[in-house]
Amino acid sequence: MLQIEHLSFDVRDDGRQAEILSDISFNVADGEMLVITGPNGGGKSTLAKLLMGINEATSGRIILNGEDITDLSINERAQAGIGFAFQQPPRFKGMTVRRLLNLAAGRTLSESECCGFLSSVGLCAQEYIDREADATLSGGEMKRIEIATVLAKQHTLCIFDEPEAGIDLWSFSMLIKKFEQIHKEKKESLILISHQERIIRMADRIMVISDGKIDRIGPAEEILPTLLDTSSQEACCYGQQKGGDYCEA
Ligand SMILES: Nc1ncnc2c1ncn2[C@@H]1O[C@H](COP(=O)(O)OP(=O)(O)OP(=O)(O)O)[C@@H](O)[C@H]1O
């Protein structure tokens, strides 16, 4: 289980202290899928980076399976069982996709294992396995390769930041199936940061982050209608911000 207790994150901006996240507390149970959504700039990616250890919390505690991991490095958190796929994945000049998958898995994968992970994100393995994971790959290709690297290892908790971003509809459907499979197996907890209704609908619970705070959190059947309610001014503004996804529902 992941327990987040009173997490806050401040930055210094133009010599002034700015609060990006304020007093965030929630849990993610074993095997649970929590989807985090909310308006642009609300603080979702910042929270993900705090969980992964990329940003250091100003205050609060992060506890994974009873162990306080607040002060652990990125590597130590990865060893503790956290996997993370960035909103905008980094490129690795000089490193092939195969090597990246092996590094992510922590062992040498067989050809068929590599192919399986690439296929599960809709990539034709033979075309990509020996390519460099560098700037010659499109944004959507790199995004899918990064998701494949997270899938290459069993984690306690996987965090995916906007996995839908830049991914074509066909690959997106495959990705949804993969998330559904992981969720069904209940071996890993999942935190998905998303604006996509199809992903939000898969959640056990939904958390809405807005203006650096938890606006609401609860079972999907309770929170989803509040997002889809076109009579709600807030939901409507949010839908317009995101291209009308919710308002058109
Ligand atoms: N290091 C930083 N210095 C200054 N401002 C920051 C820093 N990190 C994040 N912010 C600000 O904090 C806010 C939250 O950013 P964040 O990327 O977490 O939002 P988000 O909810 O993931 O947004 P989106 O839906 O657009 O991806 C934004 O206004 C961003 O500009």
Ligand as a Chemical Component Dictionary entry (heavy atoms), coordinates in Angstrom:
data_LIG
# 
_chem_comp.id                   LIG 
_chem_comp.type                 NON-POLYMER 
_chem_comp.pdbx_formal_charge   0 
_chem_comp.three_letter_code    LIG 
# 
loop_
_chem_comp_atom.comp_id 
_chem_comp_atom.atom_id 
_chem_comp_atom.alt_atom_id 
_chem_comp_atom.type_symbol 
_chem_comp_atom.charge 
_chem_comp_atom.model_Cartn_x 
_chem_comp_atom.model_Cartn_y 
_chem_comp_atom.model_Cartn_z 
_chem_comp_atom.pdbx_ordinal 
LIG N1  N1  N 0 9.935  23.933 -10.515 1  
LIG C1  C1  C 0 8.887  24.742 -10.720 2  
LIG N2  N2  N 0 9.032  26.091 -10.634 3  
LIG C2  C2  C 0 7.971  26.923 -10.809 4  
LIG N3  N3  N 0 6.729  26.481 -11.094 5  
LIG C3  C3  C 0 6.541  25.161 -11.191 6  
LIG C4  C4  C 0 7.599  24.222 -11.018 7  
LIG N4  N4  N 0 7.107  22.967 -11.183 8  
LIG C5  C5  C 0 5.794  23.117 -11.466 9  
LIG N5  N5  N 0 5.456  24.426 -11.486 10 
LIG C6  C6  C 0 4.111  24.988 -11.706 11 
LIG O1  O1  O 0 3.246  24.229 -10.895 12 
LIG C7  C7  C 0 1.980  24.077 -11.528 13 
LIG C8  C8  C 0 1.637  22.595 -11.612 14 
LIG O2  O2  O 0 2.367  21.992 -12.674 15 
LIG P1  P1  P 0 2.134  20.487 -13.110 16 
LIG O3  O3  O 0 3.023  20.203 -14.263 17 
LIG O4  O4  O 0 2.270  19.616 -11.905 18 
LIG O5  O5  O 0 0.607  20.536 -13.556 19 
LIG P2  P2  P 0 -0.309 19.382 -14.182 20 
LIG O6  O6  O 0 -1.509 19.264 -13.303 21 
LIG O7  O7  O 0 0.491  18.140 -14.391 22 
LIG O8  O8  O 0 -0.716 20.048 -15.570 23 
LIG P3  P3  P 0 -1.071 19.401 -17.020 24 
LIG O9  O9  O 0 -2.457 18.845 -16.921 25 
LIG O10 O10 O 0 -1.014 20.578 -17.920 26 
LIG O11 O11 O 0 -0.018 18.371 -17.348 27 
LIG C9  C9  C 0 2.094  24.766 -12.877 28 
LIG O12 O12 O 0 1.534  26.061 -12.775 29 
LIG C10 C10 C 0 3.591  24.822 -13.130 30 
LIG O13 O13 O 0 3.920  25.915 -13.933 31 
# 
loop_
_chem_comp_bond.comp_id 
_chem_comp_bond.atom_id_1 
_chem_comp_bond.atom_id_2 
_chem_comp_bond.value_order 
_chem_comp_bond.pdbx_ordinal 
LIG N1  C1  SING 1  
LIG C1  N2  SING 2  
LIG C1  C4  DOUB 3  
LIG N2  C2  DOUB 4  
LIG C2  N3  SING 5  
LIG N3  C3  DOUB 6  
LIG C3  C4  SING 7  
LIG C3  N5  SING 8  
LIG C4  N4  SING 9  
LIG N4  C5  DOUB 10 
LIG C5  N5  SING 11 
LIG N5  C6  SING 12 
LIG C6  O1  SING 13 
LIG C6  C10 SING 14 
LIG O1  C7  SING 15 
LIG C7  C8  SING 16 
LIG C7  C9  SING 17 
LIG C8  O2  SING 18 
LIG O2  P1  SING 19 
LIG P1  O3  DOUB 20 
LIG P1  O4  SING 21 
LIG P1  O5  SING 22 
LIG O5  P2  SING 23 
LIG P2  O6  DOUB 24 
LIG P2  O7  SING 25 
LIG P2  O8  SING 26 
LIG O8  P3  SING 27 
LIG P3  O9  DOUB 28 
LIG P3  O10 SING 29 
LIG P3  O11 SING 30 
LIG C9  O12 SING 31 
LIG C9  C10 SING 32 
LIG C10 O13 SING 33 
# 
